[in-house]
Amino acid sequence: MSAWFVSLFQTVGARAIEYIWFMGSITRLSYLAAWRMVLPPYDLRAVIAQIELLGVRSLRIGLLTAAAIGGVMALQFAYGLGKFGAQDYVGPVVAVSLFRELAPVLTALIVGGRIGSGMAAELGSMKVGEQIDAIRALGADPIRKLIVPRLAASLIIMPMLTVFADITGFLAAQGLSSSQFNIPPLFFYQSSLDVVDLGDFFTGLIKAVVFGFLVAVIGCYQGFNTQGGTQGVGLSTTGTVELISISVLISDFFLTQILLVVFR
């Protein structure tokens, strides 16, 4: 029994130390990247290239996801509220849910997972190919050269994609409500406008900025710490998606608690 307990204690202790080391490392990388991002010189060309690579090419899947979610929400809420004779409230319920929660979170989970895994794969390939070491050997800063443009692009991309998701999801819900439940589009829009305020909209944008930061930092951290050749690149990529999903969901809980107080 004592040997089993010692083994369990060692395993738990090793996991705890590994977790503390991971949190410290990623916090340090976040600080260094954020600090370098606000200090000149600014490589706007690299940022624009990352926006095109990561954001524009992710727009299609983001819009499709938002349209599907908006239609499903309208369908579910119309049936559910119809049992209580409250189908007139479909628009406001869908709009508030979409703006505050579903658009930023699902965009971060689906599009952010794609963006973060792409960063991890690209930087991981550079790490195992010793290109990052070559950048250091040449006297350049790999954090400024590789991470800062991706972080800045992600902070721009995620709020923009969230706004597009808000619009697309709302229009999809409006169209489905009109075609299947005979809710006039103008009434759907007006009833939503009477309930939704700027606080609901900015709640989603603030979440999107935080999620964008998490996506970029986790993806770059995983790429910079890739080991083991091509197999390690694959492990870093899948690990990135898992970490991003967990981080987004946990941070969303705390952000919701805070923002509900701020934007009452």
N, C-alpha and C positions, 0 to 999 in steps of 0.2 A: 504493500500500500504506500509506504513512504517513497519507494523508488518511482512508483507511478505518479505520486504527487510532485516529486522533484522534476520529473520529465515534463509534466503539465505546466509547472511553474516556469521552467526554462523555455518552453514553447511560447507561452503567453508573453513572457518577458522579452523574448526575441522579436515577437510580432509588434509589441508595444514600442520597442526601440526602433524597429524598422519604420513604423508609422510616424514616430516623432522625427526621425531623420528625414523622411519624405516631406512632412509638413514644413520642417525648417528649410529644406532645400528649395521647395517650390515657393515658399514665402520670400526667400532671399532672391530667387530669380525674378519674382514679380516686382520686388522693390527695385532691383537693378534695371529691369526693362522699363518700368514706369518712369524712373528717374532719367534715364537716357532719352526717353521719348519726348520729354518736355524741354530738354536742353538742346541747343543747336550743336552741330548743323543738322538740318532737316532734309532727308532724302525723299522729296515728294514724288519723284519719278518711281521709286521703288514702292511707295505706298499705293500709288495709282495702279501700278502693275499688279499688286496683290489684291486690290479691290476688284479689278477685272477678272483675275484668276479665281478668286475665292467667292466673290459676291455675285457678279453678273452670271457666272456659270451655275450658281446655285439658285438663281431666281425662279427657274422653271419648277423645280421640285418644291420650293417654298410656296409658290402660288397654287400648285396642285394640291398640296397638303391643306392650305388654308381654305380652298374652295370645298374640298371634301369635308373638312371639319365644320365649316359653316352650314353646309347642306344637312349634315347629320344632326347638328344641334337644332336646326330649325325643325327637322322632322321629329326628333324626340320631344322637344318642348311643345310643339304643336299638339302632338298626341297626348302628352301628359297634362298640359294646361287645359286641353279641350275637355277632359273629364270633369273639370271644375268650372267649365264655361268661361275660361279666362284666356282664350286664344289671342285676344287683343294684346296680351303682354308678351307675346313671343318675341317681338322686335327688341324691346328693352332688355329682356333676360339674355337673349343671344348677344346683343351688343356689349353689355357689361361683362359677361363671361368671356367674350372674345377679346375685348380690349385689355381687361385687367389680367387675365390668366392664360387662356388657351393660345392666343397668337404668339406672345413672347416665349412661352414655355415650349410649345411644339416646334416653333422655329428653331429654338436653341437645341432641342433634342434631335431633330431630324437634319436640319441644315447645319447646325453647329457641330453635330457628330461628323458630318461629311467634311466640313472645313477643318476641324481639329485633327481628324485622322489623316487628311491630306498633308497638313503641316508635319505631323509625326512621321509619315512615310517619307516625305521629301528630306526633312532634316536628319531622319534616321539613316537614310541612304548616304547622305553627306558625311554622317558620323562614321559609319562603318567603312566608307571609302576614304577616310582621313582628310576630307576636304576642310572640315572645321578646324582640325589641327593645322592645316596649311594656312588658313586665314590667320590664326594666332601667330604662326611662324613669320608671316609677312608683316606683323606688327599691327594688324587691324583688330578691331573689337568684334568678335562674332555675335555678341548680343546686339550691338547697334546695327551690325550689318544684316543679320538674319532674323532676329526676333522682333526688333522695334517696328520694321515695316509691317510685319504680320499682325502685331498687336494693334497698331494704329488702324490698319485696314479692318480688323475684326470689330473694333470699337465703332467704326463708321458703318460697317455692313449690317450688323445685327439690328440696330434700331431702324435702318432703312427697310430691311426685309420684314421687320415686324409691322411697320406702317403699311407696306404692301399687303401683308397677310391680313391686317385689320380690314382694309378696303375690300380685298378679294373675298374674304370670309363673310363679310357683311352683305356684299352684293349677291353671293351665292345663297345665303339664307333668305334674302329678300326675294330672289327669283323663285326659289322652291316654295316659299310661303305663298307667293302669289299664284303659282301654277297648280299647286296641290290643295291648298286650303283657302283659296279665294280671299286672301288678305291683300288689300290694295297696296301696291308698292309705296305710294305716297303716305298712306297711313302708317305703314311699317317704318318708314323713315322718320316721320314726324313723331311718332310715339317713342321711338328710340332717342331722338334728339331731346325730347322732354325729360328724359331720365338720365342719359349719359352726360357727364360733364368733363371738363378738362382734367380733373383729378383721375378719372378712369383712364384717360388716354395717356397721361404722363406716368401713371403707375406702370403701364406696359412698357413705355420707353425706358424708364429707369431700370426695370428688370432686364431689358434687352441689352443695355450698356454693361451691366454686371455680368450677364451671361456671355457677352462678347469677350470680356476680359478673361473670364474663366476658360472659355474655349481656346483662346490664343495661348494663354500661359500653360495650360495642361498639354496642348498639342506640341508646343515648342519644348517644354520640359521633357516630355516623353521622347521626342526626337533627339534632343541633346544627350540623353542618357541611354540611348540604344546600344546594346551590346550583342555580340554573337552572330554577326553577319546578316545574311538575308532573313534567316529565321527570326533573329532579334527584331528586324524591321517589322515583320508580321506581328510579333508579340506586342511591340510598341503601339502599332496601329489599333489592334483590338483592345489593348489596355486603355488607349486614349478614349475610345468610344464609351467604355464602361465608366471611366472616371468622370468624363463630361456628363454623362447621364446622371450619375449619383450626385455630382456637385450641383448641377442645375436644379435637381429636385430638392435637395437639402437647402440650398440658398433661396430657392423660391419660397419655402415655408417661412424662413426668417424675414425675407423681404416683404412677404405678404403681411406678416404681423406688424412690421414697422410702417409700411405704406398705408395700411388701413388706419393707423393713428394719424399719419401726416395728412392724408387726403380723405378726410371724413366727409 
